[in-house]
Amino acid sequence: MPDPIITNNDSSELVLGDDFYKNDIFTAGGAATFKKGMILARDSVTGKLVVFVKGGVTQENDIPKTVLPFEVVAAGAGDITVRVFTTARLRKDKLVINADGDDSNVDAVVIDELRDYGIFSEDVTELNIPDNQ
């Protein structure tokens, strides 16, 4: 008998609840697609949102302030109007550090700093995904 093919479809969402949004200006460094759940910082000179850099040292780009609720595509370097969370309860595994492309380096320090700005994250166990693989 052949082995069954198991496909894991991640149907989970980023938002768990208590989500409120606002429009803001995000400065893209170049043409790129920024994933839903990407953590953003605020440039201390321009006051615009920028990509969060863990361990960064440029104009407070190492202080996570908010998260993108939707994917954003930048055609090139420059400012883009984006919608971001002012407060929310989010899944920790859906947060993204741009340099990593996932949540692998979202640690307790990043989570605590986001909480200072009204973004709460929780670990979630998916019961619809088989764990016997």
C-alpha positions in Angstrom: 0.0 0.0 0.0 1.5 3.4 -1.0 2.1 6.0 1.7 -0.6 8.7 1.9 0.5 12.2 0.8 0.1 14.7 3.6 -0.2 18.3 2.7 -0.2 20.9 5.5 -2.3 23.9 4.5 -1.7 26.7 6.9 -5.2 28.3 7.3 -4.3 30.3 10.3 -4.5 34.1 10.4 -2.1 36.6 11.8 -4.7 38.4 14.0 -6.2 36.8 17.1 -8.2 39.8 18.1 -8.4 43.4 19.5 -7.0 44.8 16.3 -7.0 48.5 15.5 -5.3 50.2 12.6 -4.0 53.5 11.3 -2.5 54.8 8.1 1.2 55.7 8.2 4.1 56.3 5.9 6.6 53.5 5.3 10.0 54.2 3.6 11.1 51.3 1.4 14.8 50.9 0.7 14.1 49.5 -2.7 11.9 47.3 -4.8 10.6 44.4 -2.6 7.6 42.6 -1.3 7.2 43.0 2.5 5.3 40.1 4.1 2.2 40.3 6.1 3.3 40.2 9.8 6.6 42.1 9.2 7.8 44.1 12.1 8.4 47.8 11.6 10.4 50.5 13.5 10.2 54.3 13.3 13.1 56.3 12.0 14.0 58.8 14.7 14.9 61.5 12.1 12.2 61.3 9.5 9.4 60.0 11.7 8.5 57.4 9.0 8.2 53.7 9.5 11.2 51.6 8.3 12.1 47.9 8.3 12.9 46.7 11.9 16.5 45.5 12.2 17.3 43.3 15.2 20.5 44.7 16.6 20.3 47.6 14.3 22.0 50.9 15.2 20.6 53.4 12.7 18.1 56.0 13.9 16.2 53.6 16.2 15.6 51.0 13.5 16.2 48.4 16.3 13.0 49.3 18.2 10.0 47.4 17.0 6.9 49.7 17.0 4.2 48.1 14.8 3.4 45.2 12.4 2.1 45.1 8.8 -1.3 43.5 8.7 -1.1 43.0 4.9 1.6 42.3 2.3 3.0 45.4 0.8 4.8 45.6 -2.6 7.2 48.4 -3.2 8.1 49.2 -6.8 11.3 51.0 -5.8 12.9 53.0 -3.0 10.6 55.7 -1.5 7.6 56.3 0.7 4.4 54.2 0.6 1.2 54.8 2.6 0.5 51.7 4.6 -2.0 50.5 7.1 -0.5 49.3 10.4 -1.7 48.1 13.8 -2.1 50.6 16.6 -2.9 47.7 18.9 -3.6 44.0 18.3 -3.3 40.4 19.6 -1.2 38.5 17.0 0.2 35.0 16.5 3.9 35.0 17.4 4.6 32.4 14.7 3.2 34.9 12.0 5.5 37.8 13.0 8.3 38.4 10.5 11.7 40.0 10.8 12.5 41.1 7.3 16.1 39.9 7.3 15.1 36.4 8.2 11.8 36.1 6.3 10.1 34.4 9.3 9.8 34.5 13.1 13.0 32.5 13.9 14.6 35.5 15.7 11.5 37.0 17.3 12.5 36.5 20.9 11.2 37.6 24.3 13.0 41.0 23.9 11.2 41.8 20.6 7.9 40.6 22.0 8.3 42.7 25.1 9.2 45.8 23.0 6.2 45.3 20.8 4.0 45.0 23.9 5.2 48.5 24.9 3.5 49.8 21.8 0.2 47.8 22.1 1.1 44.8 20.0 0.7 41.6 21.9 1.7 38.2 20.6 0.8 34.7 21.7 2.1 31.3 20.9 -0.6 29.2 19.3 -0.8 25.5 18.8 -2.5 24.4 15.6 -4.8 21.5 16.2 -5.6 21.1 12.5 -2.0 20.2 11.5 -0.9 16.6 12.0 2.0 16.2 14.3 2.9 12.6 13.3 5.2 13.5 10.3 
